[in-house]
Amino acid sequence: MQTRALDNQLCMVVAVNRAEGSCIIDRTGHVLAWNDGDEPFVTAEVNLVDGFRPNSGGCYRGINWMQRRPHTYGVSVDEKNVGGLLVEEY
């Protein structure tokens, strides 16, 4: 979950039914609060203006936009593309 928070630049709240493992993660991937299962819930203060930027100095939204590959999207929506599936006609 830490990696996903960093990848997507989102604060994450992970809720586990048995409480153990529930946590709050900031957008840099740091765990702000962790529940070992001994508390009913956890809380944390999240800094919404942390100034975090990737090594390039830009923002992640701009970088993710540049990493898009729209020329590959057509294969995903092509109904005739069944990949490795064997299709038998009846």
Backbone bond lengths (Angstrom), bond angles and torsions (degrees), N, CA, C in turn:
res aa  C-N    CA-C-N  psi(-1)  N-CA   C-N-CA  omega(-1)  CA-C   N-CA-C  phi
1 M - - - 1.440 - - 1.527 111.22 -
2 Q 1.329 115.54 -32.32 1.464 118.31 178.09 1.529 110.64 -61.93
3 T 1.305 116.21 -42.21 1.460 120.50 179.32 1.521 110.87 -64.61
4 R 1.330 117.43 -42.13 1.467 120.80 179.45 1.523 111.00 -64.41
5 A 1.325 117.88 -38.47 1.464 120.68 177.91 1.529 109.94 -62.57
6 L 1.317 116.59 -43.97 1.461 121.14 178.97 1.518 111.45 -67.79
7 D 1.327 117.20 -44.55 1.467 121.39 179.79 1.525 111.81 -57.81
8 N 1.317 116.01 -43.15 1.466 121.27 -173.65 1.512 113.90 -98.29
9 Q 1.341 116.42 -0.80 1.463 121.25 179.62 1.526 111.54 54.35
10 L 1.333 116.01 47.04 1.458 122.54 -179.59 1.512 110.28 -127.84
11 C 1.329 116.12 146.00 1.455 120.37 168.35 1.523 106.29 -77.97
12 M 1.322 116.48 140.35 1.461 119.79 -177.06 1.518 110.98 -126.00
13 V 1.317 114.67 141.28 1.452 122.06 170.37 1.519 106.22 -115.03
14 V 1.317 116.22 120.11 1.449 121.48 -179.59 1.524 107.07 -107.15
15 A 1.322 116.40 115.30 1.462 121.50 -178.66 1.518 109.78 -108.55
16 V 1.321 116.34 123.81 1.457 122.72 178.66 1.523 107.44 -112.97
17 N 1.319 117.59 133.97 1.462 121.84 -174.83 1.526 113.79 -54.49
18 R 1.314 118.00 -38.36 1.459 120.09 -178.39 1.529 112.23 -86.51
19 A 1.318 117.24 3.60 1.477 126.15 177.87 1.519 112.76 79.52
20 E 1.330 119.10 -39.52 1.456 120.23 -178.26 1.524 109.95 -64.50
21 G 1.324 117.18 122.82 1.452 122.00 -178.78 1.514 113.62 99.66
22 S 1.326 117.78 -8.53 1.467 119.70 175.01 1.522 108.22 -65.86
23 C 1.332 116.45 142.56 1.456 118.60 -176.69 1.526 111.70 -158.59
24 I 1.315 114.23 168.25 1.464 122.53 174.16 1.522 106.73 -124.30
25 I 1.334 116.06 128.28 1.469 121.98 -175.99 1.518 108.72 -123.65
26 D 1.338 116.91 134.49 1.466 118.58 177.81 1.521 109.74 -83.55
27 R 1.333 116.78 175.71 1.459 120.31 -173.08 1.518 114.19 -73.37
28 T 1.341 116.97 -7.21 1.459 119.95 174.71 1.520 111.75 -93.28
29 G 1.351 116.78 0.27 1.449 121.04 178.18 1.513 114.86 93.04
30 H 1.330 118.03 2.51 1.460 120.95 179.45 1.524 110.73 -83.84
31 V 1.324 116.03 135.82 1.465 121.24 177.91 1.523 107.95 -79.52
32 L 1.328 116.09 117.15 1.460 121.18 -179.09 1.523 112.07 -87.80
33 A 1.316 116.85 -30.59 1.466 121.37 178.79 1.522 108.44 -149.41
34 W 1.326 116.08 140.71 1.464 121.73 -179.00 1.522 108.76 -136.04
35 N 1.308 116.09 138.15 1.457 120.61 179.30 1.526 109.08 -109.52
36 D 1.321 116.61 117.92 1.460 122.00 176.89 1.518 111.89 -81.27
37 G 1.342 116.49 3.19 1.452 120.90 -179.68 1.507 113.22 99.36
38 D 1.345 116.64 -0.33 1.459 119.94 -177.46 1.533 113.15 -97.08
39 E 1.330 116.98 0.85 1.462 121.33 178.95 1.529 109.48 -129.18
40 P 1.344 118.07 150.09 1.461 119.48 -179.87 1.530 112.85 -70.24
41 F 1.345 117.57 -26.57 1.455 121.56 178.55 1.521 109.57 -161.12
42 V 1.334 116.42 166.43 1.461 122.01 176.70 1.521 109.02 -124.46
43 T 1.304 116.27 154.16 1.461 121.97 176.00 1.526 109.02 -132.26
44 A 1.319 115.12 158.56 1.463 120.35 177.31 1.522 108.86 -158.98
45 E 1.309 115.73 152.73 1.462 121.14 172.51 1.517 107.82 -92.05
46 V 1.332 115.51 130.52 1.458 120.96 -178.72 1.522 108.27 -109.31
47 N 1.317 116.17 124.53 1.461 121.28 177.82 1.528 107.90 -82.39
48 L 1.317 117.05 108.79 1.464 120.77 -177.07 1.523 113.36 -77.73
49 V 1.323 117.18 -17.79 1.459 121.16 179.23 1.526 107.20 -120.91
50 D 1.340 115.81 73.96 1.462 119.42 -175.59 1.526 113.15 -91.51
51 G 1.329 117.55 -8.25 1.455 120.49 177.82 1.512 113.98 72.12
52 F 1.327 117.67 10.23 1.458 120.82 -177.78 1.516 110.55 -68.08
53 R 1.307 116.25 131.85 1.454 123.30 176.70 1.518 108.41 -137.51
54 P 1.318 117.94 147.91 1.473 119.93 177.02 1.527 110.94 -69.20
55 N 1.313 116.01 173.97 1.469 121.54 -177.25 1.519 113.10 -56.49
56 S 1.334 117.39 -27.03 1.454 120.12 -178.56 1.528 112.06 -73.84
57 G 1.332 117.08 -13.45 1.458 120.36 -179.16 1.510 113.27 88.12
58 G 1.328 118.13 -9.84 1.457 121.82 179.29 1.515 111.27 -89.43
59 C 1.302 115.98 -171.52 1.466 119.39 176.01 1.527 108.40 -100.82
60 Y 1.320 115.82 155.26 1.466 119.71 -177.48 1.517 112.28 -63.87
61 R 1.322 117.82 -34.44 1.464 118.79 179.11 1.520 110.96 -60.19
62 G 1.318 116.81 -42.43 1.457 120.50 179.00 1.517 111.91 -66.32
63 I 1.328 116.50 -39.84 1.458 120.51 -179.89 1.521 109.87 -67.66
64 N 1.343 117.46 -45.59 1.457 120.13 179.14 1.518 111.22 -60.61
65 W 1.310 117.98 -36.86 1.462 121.25 178.43 1.527 109.83 -62.47
66 M 1.320 117.65 -40.87 1.459 121.30 -179.84 1.525 111.86 -69.68
67 Q 1.336 117.76 -25.36 1.462 120.99 -177.47 1.527 112.83 -85.15
68 R 1.311 117.95 -2.80 1.459 120.94 178.88 1.525 110.21 -61.94
69 R 1.338 116.76 149.53 1.461 121.58 178.42 1.525 108.90 -131.86
70 P 1.330 117.18 72.94 1.463 119.85 -175.43 1.528 113.94 -61.24
71 H 1.323 119.10 -23.10 1.460 120.41 179.51 1.529 111.62 -65.95
72 T 1.329 118.71 -15.54 1.464 121.35 179.22 1.531 112.99 -94.99
73 Y 1.320 118.17 -7.45 1.462 120.98 -173.98 1.528 112.63 -69.55
74 G 1.303 118.54 -32.46 1.452 121.97 -176.31 1.523 112.66 -58.17
75 V 1.314 117.82 -37.33 1.457 121.98 -179.92 1.528 110.10 -61.99
76 S 1.310 118.07 -35.33 1.465 121.95 -177.71 1.514 112.93 -69.60
77 V 1.311 117.66 -29.22 1.460 120.40 -176.32 1.523 113.24 -105.00
78 D 1.323 117.17 0.51 1.457 120.92 178.70 1.525 109.29 -73.61
79 E 1.330 116.98 116.33 1.465 121.48 -177.50 1.523 112.46 -66.30
80 K 1.313 117.83 -23.51 1.461 120.99 -179.90 1.533 111.85 -80.74
81 N 1.311 117.52 -14.50 1.453 121.67 179.86 1.530 108.86 -83.57
82 V 1.310 116.84 105.97 1.463 121.57 179.13 1.526 110.80 -107.37
83 G 1.313 116.81 9.16 1.446 119.97 178.74 1.507 111.63 61.41
84 G 1.332 115.94 -130.51 1.448 121.15 -179.89 1.515 113.50 -90.14
85 L 1.339 117.33 7.80 1.460 119.87 -178.62 1.524 110.93 -75.85
86 L 1.291 115.29 140.21 1.451 120.87 176.48 1.518 107.27 -92.36
87 V 1.306 116.65 121.71 1.465 120.74 -178.12 1.522 107.96 -109.43
88 E 1.324 115.10 120.89 1.452 120.13 177.21 1.512 109.35 -106.29
89 E 1.297 115.25 134.63 1.467 118.72 177.41 1.504 108.46 -93.81
90 Y 1.332 115.92 136.86 1.467 120.88 -179.86 1.504 110.62 -105.16
